[in-house]
Amino acid sequence: MQIFVVRLRKKGQITIPSKIREALNLKENQKLLVLFDGSRIIIEVPKDIPKKYLEPDEDEVDFAILDRKLVSYYYGRKYG
């Protein structure tokens, strides 16, 4: 495991270090899952959510608080 120190910006933004972006082949505007367990923030590259579900409808909000265990349930119910 590698440890990086990042700075939280005024609008709540952080920069993912280039070594990580390159290793994970992350691209600008790519959607990532942000998980919060009460003491940690975990950022994951989604692998099991189809890309079409990551694009919000015009009336949907880009950001949501999701329980990791409910992600597949939520998308299954929403997009059946």
MOZI-V575862 format. One record per pair of residues at least 12 apart in sequence whose C-alpha atoms are under 7 Angstrom apart, sorted by the first residue. I is the first residue (numbers start at 1). J is the second residue. D is the distance in Angstrom with one decimal. If there is no record, write none. Layout:
i->[I I]
j->[J J]
d->[D D]
//
This chain:
i->[31 32 32 32 33 33]
j->[54 44 45 46 45 46]
d->[6.9 5.8 5.2 6.3 6.3 6.3]
//
